[in-house]
């Protein structure tokens, strides 16, 4: 069980790192002229996908609360 939680934490950290890296790349790409809109759009879509994956993993780390 602890091993599973540790693997989830490691995956979450890797996703967060990639998300931050994409933030930087998107910012730099948006500043360049001319802007490659297709590439920018793909990166933003990837960033949203990473955010969804992070949310799912974070929910697995939270203990179940009995209401």
PDB file of N, CA, C and O in Angstrom:
ATOM      1  N   UNK A   1       0.826  -1.195   0.000  1.00  0.00           N
ATOM      2  CA  UNK A   1       0.000   0.000   0.000  1.00  0.00           C
ATOM      3  C   UNK A   1       0.871   1.261   0.000  1.00  0.00           C
ATOM      4  O   UNK A   1       0.637   2.184  -0.781  1.00  0.00           O
ATOM      5  N   UNK A   2       1.878   1.293   0.882  1.00  0.00           N
ATOM      6  CA  UNK A   2       2.768   2.448   0.939  1.00  0.00           C
ATOM      7  C   UNK A   2       3.553   2.600  -0.364  1.00  0.00           C
ATOM      8  O   UNK A   2       3.833   3.712  -0.812  1.00  0.00           O
ATOM      9  N   UNK A   3       3.900   1.460  -0.960  1.00  0.00           N
ATOM     10  CA  UNK A   3       4.628   1.482  -2.225  1.00  0.00           C
ATOM     11  C   UNK A   3       3.759   2.096  -3.315  1.00  0.00           C
ATOM     12  O   UNK A   3       4.247   2.878  -4.131  1.00  0.00           O
ATOM     13  N   UNK A   4       2.463   1.745  -3.335  1.00  0.00           N
ATOM     14  CA  UNK A   4       1.533   2.311  -4.306  1.00  0.00           C
ATOM     15  C   UNK A   4       1.423   3.824  -4.131  1.00  0.00           C
ATOM     16  O   UNK A   4       1.443   4.568  -5.111  1.00  0.00           O
ATOM     17  N   UNK A   5       1.307   4.275  -2.893  1.00  0.00           N
ATOM     18  CA  UNK A   5       1.209   5.712  -2.643  1.00  0.00           C
ATOM     19  C   UNK A   5       2.486   6.436  -3.052  1.00  0.00           C
ATOM     20  O   UNK A   5       2.434   7.554  -3.565  1.00  0.00           O
ATOM     21  N   UNK A   6       3.621   5.802  -2.827  1.00  0.00           N
ATOM     22  CA  UNK A   6       4.890   6.414  -3.218  1.00  0.00           C
ATOM     23  C   UNK A   6       4.989   6.506  -4.736  1.00  0.00           C
ATOM     24  O   UNK A   6       5.473   7.510  -5.260  1.00  0.00           O
ATOM     25  N   UNK A   7       4.546   5.491  -5.439  1.00  0.00           N
ATOM     26  CA  UNK A   7       4.554   5.526  -6.906  1.00  0.00           C
ATOM     27  C   UNK A   7       3.627   6.622  -7.434  1.00  0.00           C
ATOM     28  O   UNK A   7       3.946   7.304  -8.408  1.00  0.00           O
ATOM     29  N   UNK A   8       2.496   6.778  -6.788  1.00  0.00           N
ATOM     30  CA  UNK A   8       1.554   7.836  -7.180  1.00  0.00           C
ATOM     31  C   UNK A   8       2.183   9.200  -6.953  1.00  0.00           C
ATOM     32  O   UNK A   8       2.065  10.085  -7.801  1.00  0.00           O
ATOM     33  N   UNK A   9       2.849   9.382  -5.819  1.00  0.00           N
ATOM     34  CA  UNK A   9       3.521  10.657  -5.523  1.00  0.00           C
ATOM     35  C   UNK A   9       4.624  10.960  -6.541  1.00  0.00           C
ATOM     36  O   UNK A   9       4.778  12.098  -6.985  1.00  0.00           O
ATOM     37  N   UNK A  10       5.379   9.938  -6.898  1.00  0.00           N
ATOM     38  CA  UNK A  10       6.448  10.128  -7.883  1.00  0.00           C
ATOM     39  C   UNK A  10       5.874  10.515  -9.248  1.00  0.00           C
ATOM     40  O   UNK A  10       6.385  11.419  -9.909  1.00  0.00           O
ATOM     41  N   UNK A  11       4.824   9.834  -9.658  1.00  0.00           N
ATOM     42  CA  UNK A  11       4.179  10.149 -10.937  1.00  0.00           C
ATOM     43  C   UNK A  11       3.627  11.568 -10.904  1.00  0.00           C
ATOM     44  O   UNK A  11       3.740  12.307 -11.883  1.00  0.00           O
ATOM     45  N   UNK A  12       3.030  11.946  -9.781  1.00  0.00           N
ATOM     46  CA  UNK A  12       2.463  13.284  -9.626  1.00  0.00           C
ATOM     47  C   UNK A  12       3.549  14.345  -9.744  1.00  0.00           C
ATOM     48  O   UNK A  12       3.349  15.363 -10.406  1.00  0.00           O
ATOM     49  N   UNK A  13       4.687  14.121  -9.114  1.00  0.00           N
ATOM     50  CA  UNK A  13       5.793  15.075  -9.199  1.00  0.00           C
ATOM     51  C   UNK A  13       6.318  15.190 -10.627  1.00  0.00           C
ATOM     52  O   UNK A  13       6.658  16.283 -11.080  1.00  0.00           O
ATOM     53  N   UNK A  14       6.384  14.070 -11.329  1.00  0.00           N
ATOM     54  CA  UNK A  14       6.839  14.095 -12.721  1.00  0.00           C
ATOM     55  C   UNK A  14       5.865  14.898 -13.592  1.00  0.00           C
ATOM     56  O   UNK A  14       6.285  15.671 -14.453  1.00  0.00           O
ATOM     57  N   UNK A  15       4.575  14.710 -13.361  1.00  0.00           N
ATOM     58  CA  UNK A  15       3.566  15.453 -14.119  1.00  0.00           C
ATOM     59  C   UNK A  15       3.636  16.945 -13.808  1.00  0.00           C
ATOM     60  O   UNK A  15       3.515  17.779 -14.705  1.00  0.00           O
ATOM     61  N   UNK A  16       3.830  17.276 -12.531  1.00  0.00           N
ATOM     62  CA  UNK A  16       3.938  18.692 -12.145  1.00  0.00           C
ATOM     63  C   UNK A  16       5.144  19.343 -12.801  1.00  0.00           C
ATOM     64  O   UNK A  16       5.080  20.490 -13.242  1.00  0.00           O
ATOM     65  N   UNK A  17       6.235  18.608 -12.862  1.00  0.00           N
ATOM     66  CA  UNK A  17       7.444  19.134 -13.487  1.00  0.00           C
ATOM     67  C   UNK A  17       7.223  19.384 -14.976  1.00  0.00           C
ATOM     68  O   UNK A  17       7.614  20.426 -15.502  1.00  0.00           O
ATOM     69  N   UNK A  18       6.600  18.433 -15.644  1.00  0.00           N
ATOM     70  CA  UNK A  18       6.313  18.609 -17.070  1.00  0.00           C
ATOM     71  C   UNK A  18       5.356  19.775 -17.288  1.00  0.00           C
ATOM     72  O   UNK A  18       5.500  20.527 -18.252  1.00  0.00           O
ATOM     73  N   UNK A  19       4.384  19.927 -16.397  1.00  0.00           N
ATOM     74  CA  UNK A  19       3.416  21.023 -16.485  1.00  0.00           C
ATOM     75  C   UNK A  19       4.126  22.378 -16.373  1.00  0.00           C
ATOM     76  O   UNK A  19       3.843  23.298 -17.140  1.00  0.00           O
ATOM     77  N   UNK A  20       5.044  22.491 -15.419  1.00  0.00           N
ATOM     78  CA  UNK A  20       5.822  23.730 -15.262  1.00  0.00           C
ATOM     79  C   UNK A  20       6.687  24.007 -16.489  1.00  0.00           C
ATOM     80  O   UNK A  20       6.781  25.143 -16.957  1.00  0.00           O
ATOM     81  N   UNK A  21       7.318  22.951 -17.001  1.00  0.00           N
ATOM     82  CA  UNK A  21       8.150  23.104 -18.194  1.00  0.00           C
ATOM     83  C   UNK A  21       7.324  23.584 -19.383  1.00  0.00           C
ATOM     84  O   UNK A  21       7.759  24.455 -20.136  1.00  0.00           O
ATOM     85  N   UNK A  22       6.144  23.021 -19.546  1.00  0.00           N
ATOM     86  CA  UNK A  22       5.268  23.453 -20.630  1.00  0.00           C
ATOM     87  C   UNK A  22       4.861  24.908 -20.461  1.00  0.00           C
ATOM     88  O   UNK A  22       4.761  25.646 -21.441  1.00  0.00           O
ATOM     89  N   UNK A  23       4.628  25.319 -19.230  1.00  0.00           N
ATOM     90  CA  UNK A  23       4.320  26.725 -18.952  1.00  0.00           C
ATOM     91  C   UNK A  23       5.412  27.638 -19.510  1.00  0.00           C
ATOM     92  O   UNK A  23       5.128  28.627 -20.186  1.00  0.00           O
ATOM     93  N   UNK A  24       6.649  27.290 -19.218  1.00  0.00           N
ATOM     94  CA  UNK A  24       7.789  28.085 -19.678  1.00  0.00           C
ATOM     95  C   UNK A  24       7.878  28.105 -21.202  1.00  0.00           C
ATOM     96  O   UNK A  24       8.080  29.157 -21.808  1.00  0.00           O
ATOM     97  N   UNK A  25       7.726  26.940 -21.808  1.00  0.00           N
ATOM     98  CA  UNK A  25       7.836  26.841 -23.263  1.00  0.00           C
ATOM     99  C   UNK A  25       6.707  27.621 -23.939  1.00  0.00           C
ATOM    100  O   UNK A  25       6.937  28.320 -24.927  1.00  0.00           O
ATOM    101  N   UNK A  26       5.497  27.502 -23.409  1.00  0.00           N
ATOM    102  CA  UNK A  26       4.352  28.216 -23.974  1.00  0.00           C
ATOM    103  C   UNK A  26       4.567  29.719 -23.882  1.00  0.00           C
ATOM    104  O   UNK A  26       4.277  30.455 -24.825  1.00  0.00           O
ATOM    105  N   UNK A  27       5.073  30.167 -22.752  1.00  0.00           N
ATOM    106  CA  UNK A  27       5.321  31.598 -22.563  1.00  0.00           C
ATOM    107  C   UNK A  27       6.356  32.113 -23.569  1.00  0.00           C
ATOM    108  O   UNK A  27       6.173  33.164 -24.184  1.00  0.00           O
ATOM    109  N   UNK A  28       7.446  31.354 -23.725  1.00  0.00           N
ATOM    110  CA  UNK A  28       8.485  31.770 -24.678  1.00  0.00           C
ATOM    111  C   UNK A  28       7.988  31.727 -26.115  1.00  0.00           C
ATOM    112  O   UNK A  28       8.305  32.607 -26.914  1.00  0.00           O
ATOM    113  N   UNK A  29       7.210  30.702 -26.440  1.00  0.00           N
ATOM    114  CA  UNK A  29       6.680  30.559 -27.796  1.00  0.00           C
ATOM    115  C   UNK A  29       5.713  31.690 -28.135  1.00  0.00           C
ATOM    116  O   UNK A  29       5.696  32.188 -29.260  1.00  0.00           O
ATOM    117  N   UNK A  30       4.914  32.087 -27.158  1.00  0.00           N
ATOM    118  CA  UNK A  30       3.936  33.148 -27.379  1.00  0.00           C
ATOM    119  C   UNK A  30       4.607  34.502 -27.604  1.00  0.00           C
ATOM    120  O   UNK A  30       4.029  35.384 -28.239  1.00  0.00           O
ATOM    121  N   UNK A  31       5.812  34.665 -27.092  1.00  0.00           N
ATOM    122  CA  UNK A  31       6.533  35.930 -27.243  1.00  0.00           C
ATOM    123  C   UNK A  31       7.222  36.055 -28.600  1.00  0.00           C
ATOM    124  O   UNK A  31       7.554  37.159 -29.034  1.00  0.00           O
ATOM    125  N   UNK A  32       7.436  34.922 -29.267  1.00  0.00           N
ATOM    126  CA  UNK A  32       8.130  34.942 -30.552  1.00  0.00           C
ATOM    127  C   UNK A  32       7.187  35.399 -31.666  1.00  0.00           C
ATOM    128  O   UNK A  32       5.982  35.154 -31.629  1.00  0.00           O
ATOM    129  N   UNK A  33       7.766  36.057 -32.639  1.00  0.00           N
ATOM    130  CA  UNK A  33       6.980  36.441 -33.810  1.00  0.00           C
ATOM    131  C   UNK A  33       7.600  35.781 -35.026  1.00  0.00           C
ATOM    132  O   UNK A  33       8.824  35.821 -35.154  1.00  0.00           O
ATOM    133  N   UNK A  34       6.873  35.203 -35.890  1.00  0.00           N
ATOM    134  CA  UNK A  34       5.436  34.925 -35.815  1.00  0.00           C
ATOM    135  C   UNK A  34       5.166  33.744 -34.881  1.00  0.00           C
ATOM    136  O   UNK A  34       6.006  32.859 -34.715  1.00  0.00           O
ATOM    137  N   UNK A  35       3.996  33.752 -34.288  1.00  0.00           N
ATOM    138  CA  UNK A  35       3.603  32.704 -33.334  1.00  0.00           C
ATOM    139  C   UNK A  35       3.088  31.496 -34.111  1.00  0.00           C
ATOM    140  O   UNK A  35       2.233  31.623 -34.987  1.00  0.00           O
ATOM    141  N   UNK A  36       3.615  30.336 -33.780  1.00  0.00           N
ATOM    142  CA  UNK A  36       3.149  29.081 -34.371  1.00  0.00           C
ATOM    143  C   UNK A  36       1.901  28.648 -33.599  1.00  0.00           C
ATOM    144  O   UNK A  36       1.991  27.957 -32.585  1.00  0.00           O
ATOM    145  N   UNK A  37       0.738  29.067 -34.097  1.00  0.00           N
ATOM    146  CA  UNK A  37      -0.519  28.835 -33.382  1.00  0.00           C
ATOM    147  C   UNK A  37      -0.821  27.354 -33.188  1.00  0.00           C
ATOM    148  O   UNK A  37      -1.313  26.958 -32.131  1.00  0.00           O
ATOM    149  N   UNK A  38      -0.536  26.538 -34.184  1.00  0.00           N
ATOM    150  CA  UNK A  38      -0.822  25.107 -34.071  1.00  0.00           C
ATOM    151  C   UNK A  38       0.018  24.471 -32.958  1.00  0.00           C
ATOM    152  O   UNK A  38      -0.497  23.709 -32.140  1.00  0.00           O
ATOM    153  N   UNK A  39       1.291  24.786 -32.940  1.00  0.00           N
ATOM    154  CA  UNK A  39       2.181  24.254 -31.896  1.00  0.00           C
ATOM    155  C   UNK A  39       1.757  24.758 -30.523  1.00  0.00           C
ATOM    156  O   UNK A  39       1.732  23.999 -29.555  1.00  0.00           O
ATOM    157  N   UNK A  40       1.426  26.035 -30.446  1.00  0.00           N
ATOM    158  CA  UNK A  40       0.979  26.625 -29.184  1.00  0.00           C
ATOM    159  C   UNK A  40      -0.293  25.937 -28.688  1.00  0.00           C
ATOM    160  O   UNK A  40      -0.411  25.629 -27.502  1.00  0.00           O
ATOM    161  N   UNK A  41      -1.232  25.698 -29.581  1.00  0.00           N
ATOM    162  CA  UNK A  41      -2.493  25.053 -29.222  1.00  0.00           C
ATOM    163  C   UNK A  41      -2.257  23.627 -28.729  1.00  0.00           C
ATOM    164  O   UNK A  41      -2.884  23.190 -27.764  1.00  0.00           O
ATOM    165  N   UNK A  42      -1.365  22.910 -29.383  1.00  0.00           N
ATOM    166  CA  UNK A  42      -1.060  21.527 -28.968  1.00  0.00           C
ATOM    167  C   UNK A  42      -0.435  21.494 -27.582  1.00  0.00           C
ATOM    168  O   UNK A  42      -0.747  20.621 -26.772  1.00  0.00           O
ATOM    169  N   UNK A  43       0.437  22.438 -27.317  1.00  0.00           N
ATOM    170  CA  UNK A  43       1.074  22.486 -26.001  1.00  0.00           C
ATOM    171  C   UNK A  43       0.061  22.828 -24.910  1.00  0.00           C
ATOM    172  O   UNK A  43       0.106  22.266 -23.816  1.00  0.00           O
ATOM    173  N   UNK A  44      -0.836  23.735 -25.206  1.00  0.00           N
ATOM    174  CA  UNK A  44      -1.866  24.085 -24.223  1.00  0.00           C
ATOM    175  C   UNK A  44      -2.791  22.908 -23.960  1.00  0.00           C
ATOM    176  O   UNK A  44      -3.217  22.686 -22.826  1.00  0.00           O
ATOM    177  N   UNK A  45      -3.103  22.151 -25.013  1.00  0.00           N
ATOM    178  CA  UNK A  45      -3.945  20.969 -24.851  1.00  0.00           C
ATOM    179  C   UNK A  45      -3.233  19.926 -23.985  1.00  0.00           C
ATOM    180  O   UNK A  45      -3.846  19.305 -23.117  1.00  0.00           O
ATOM    181  N   UNK A  46      -1.942  19.743 -24.228  1.00  0.00           N
ATOM    182  CA  UNK A  46      -1.140  18.806 -23.425  1.00  0.00           C
ATOM    183  C   UNK A  46      -1.105  19.253 -21.966  1.00  0.00           C
ATOM    184  O   UNK A  46      -1.200  18.433 -21.053  1.00  0.00           O
ATOM    185  N   UNK A  47      -0.970  20.551 -21.760  1.00  0.00           N
ATOM    186  CA  UNK A  47      -0.928  21.101 -20.404  1.00  0.00           C
ATOM    187  C   UNK A  47      -2.245  20.828 -19.671  1.00  0.00           C
ATOM    188  O   UNK A  47      -2.234  20.483 -18.489  1.00  0.00           O
ATOM    189  N   UNK A  48      -3.374  20.981 -20.362  1.00  0.00           N
ATOM    190  CA  UNK A  48      -4.671  20.690 -19.752  1.00  0.00           C
ATOM    191  C   UNK A  48      -4.811  19.205 -19.428  1.00  0.00           C
ATOM    192  O   UNK A  48      -5.367  18.841 -18.391  1.00  0.00           O
ATOM    193  N   UNK A  49      -4.308  18.355 -20.311  1.00  0.00           N
ATOM    194  CA  UNK A  49      -4.358  16.924 -20.068  1.00  0.00           C
ATOM    195  C   UNK A  49      -3.533  16.568 -18.828  1.00  0.00           C
ATOM    196  O   UNK A  49      -3.951  15.748 -18.010  1.00  0.00           O
ATOM    197  N   UNK A  50      -2.362  17.189 -18.696  1.00  0.00           N
ATOM    198  CA  UNK A  50      -1.522  16.954 -17.519  1.00  0.00           C
ATOM    199  C   UNK A  50      -2.237  17.402 -16.250  1.00  0.00           C
ATOM    200  O   UNK A  50      -2.170  16.729 -15.222  1.00  0.00           O
ATOM    201  N   UNK A  51      -2.920  18.538 -16.326  1.00  0.00           N
ATOM    202  CA  UNK A  51      -3.649  19.055 -15.161  1.00  0.00           C
ATOM    203  C   UNK A  51      -4.740  18.069 -14.733  1.00  0.00           C
ATOM    204  O   UNK A  51      -4.938  17.845 -13.539  1.00  0.00           O
ATOM    205  N   UNK A  52      -5.441  17.485 -15.696  1.00  0.00           N
ATOM    206  CA  UNK A  52      -6.468  16.489 -15.384  1.00  0.00           C
ATOM    207  C   UNK A  52      -5.857  15.260 -14.726  1.00  0.00           C
ATOM    208  O   UNK A  52      -6.395  14.738 -13.749  1.00  0.00           O
ATOM    209  N   UNK A  53      -4.724  14.796 -15.267  1.00  0.00           N
ATOM    210  CA  UNK A  53      -4.054  13.633 -14.692  1.00  0.00           C
ATOM    211  C   UNK A  53      -3.577  13.922 -13.268  1.00  0.00           C
ATOM    212  O   UNK A  53      -3.674  13.065 -12.389  1.00  0.00           O
ATOM    213  N   UNK A  54      -3.065  15.124 -13.049  1.00  0.00           N
ATOM    214  CA  UNK A  54      -2.609  15.499 -11.706  1.00  0.00           C
ATOM    215  C   UNK A  54      -3.775  15.506 -10.723  1.00  0.00           C
ATOM    216  O   UNK A  54      -3.636  15.049  -9.589  1.00  0.00           O
ATOM    217  N   UNK A  55      -4.918  16.020 -11.153  1.00  0.00           N
ATOM    218  CA  UNK A  55      -6.088  16.061 -10.281  1.00  0.00           C
ATOM    219  C   UNK A  55      -6.529  14.647  -9.899  1.00  0.00           C
ATOM    220  O   UNK A  55      -6.892  14.403  -8.748  1.00  0.00           O
ATOM    221  N   UNK A  56      -6.499  13.727 -10.845  1.00  0.00           N
ATOM    222  CA  UNK A  56      -6.880  12.342 -10.566  1.00  0.00           C
ATOM    223  C   UNK A  56      -5.923  11.706  -9.560  1.00  0.00           C
ATOM    224  O   UNK A  56      -6.355  11.028  -8.628  1.00  0.00           O
ATOM    225  N   UNK A  57      -4.623  11.927  -9.752  1.00  0.00           N
ATOM    226  CA  UNK A  57      -3.648  11.344  -8.831  1.00  0.00           C
ATOM    227  C   UNK A  57      -3.758  11.962  -7.441  1.00  0.00           C
ATOM    228  O   UNK A  57      -3.644  11.260  -6.437  1.00  0.00           O
ATOM    229  N   UNK A  58      -3.980  13.279  -7.382  1.00  0.00           N
ATOM    230  CA  UNK A  58      -4.133  13.938  -6.086  1.00  0.00           C
ATOM    231  C   UNK A  58      -5.352  13.399  -5.345  1.00  0.00           C
ATOM    232  O   UNK A  58      -5.329  13.271  -4.121  1.00  0.00           O
ATOM    233  N   UNK A  59      -6.412  13.082  -6.080  1.00  0.00           N
ATOM    234  CA  UNK A  59      -7.610  12.535  -5.422  1.00  0.00           C
ATOM    235  C   UNK A  59      -7.346  11.135  -4.873  1.00  0.00           C
ATOM    236  O   UNK A  59      -7.966  10.727  -3.891  1.00  0.00           O
ATOM    237  N   UNK A  60      -6.437  10.404  -5.496  1.00  0.00           N
ATOM    238  CA  UNK A  60      -6.084   9.080  -4.978  1.00  0.00           C
ATOM    239  C   UNK A  60      -5.281   9.170  -3.687  1.00  0.00           C
ATOM    240  O   UNK A  60      -5.307   8.249  -2.870  1.00  0.00           O
ATOM    241  N   UNK A  61      -4.573  10.268  -3.504  1.00  0.00           N
ATOM    242  CA  UNK A  61      -3.759  10.444  -2.306  1.00  0.00           C
ATOM    243  C   UNK A  61      -4.564  10.928  -1.107  1.00  0.00           C
ATOM    244  O   UNK A  61      -4.132  10.779   0.036  1.00  0.00           O
ATOM    245  N   UNK A  62      -5.740  11.511  -1.365  1.00  0.00           N
ATOM    246  CA  UNK A  62      -6.564  12.006  -0.268  1.00  0.00           C
ATOM    247  C   UNK A  62      -7.300  10.847   0.397  1.00  0.00           C
ATOM    248  O   UNK A  62      -7.830   9.971  -0.286  1.00  0.00           O
ATOM    249  N   UNK A  63      -7.333  10.840   1.717  1.00  0.00           N
ATOM    250  CA  UNK A  63      -8.063   9.758   2.400  1.00  0.00           C
ATOM    251  C   UNK A  63      -9.563   9.919   2.177  1.00  0.00           C
ATOM    252  O   UNK A  63     -10.078  11.029   2.039  1.00  0.00           O
ATOM    253  N   UNK A  64     -10.248   8.774   2.147  1.00  0.00           N
ATOM    254  CA  UNK A  64     -11.705   8.809   2.003  1.00  0.00           C
ATOM    255  C   UNK A  64     -12.321   9.411   3.261  1.00  0.00           C
ATOM    256  O   UNK A  64     -11.962   9.046   4.381  1.00  0.00           O
ATOM    257  N   UNK A  65     -13.247  10.332   3.060  1.00  0.00           N
ATOM    258  CA  UNK A  65     -13.923  10.975   4.184  1.00  0.00           C
ATOM    259  C   UNK A  65     -15.368  10.471   4.209  1.00  0.00           C
ATOM    260  O   UNK A  65     -16.100  10.582   3.225  1.00  0.00           O
ATOM    261  N   UNK A  66     -15.750   9.926   5.338  1.00  0.00           N
ATOM    262  CA  UNK A  66     -17.111   9.442   5.492  1.00  0.00           C
ATOM    263  C   UNK A  66     -17.980  10.597   5.941  1.00  0.00           C
ATOM    264  O   UNK A  66     -17.746  11.198   6.990  1.00  0.00           O
ATOM    265  N   UNK A  67     -18.984  10.900   5.135  1.00  0.00           N
ATOM    266  CA  UNK A  67     -19.848  12.050   5.450  1.00  0.00           C
ATOM    267  C   UNK A  67     -20.960  11.640   6.390  1.00  0.00           C
ATOM    268  O   UNK A  67     -21.787  12.470   6.767  1.00  0.00           O
TER     269      UNK A  67
END
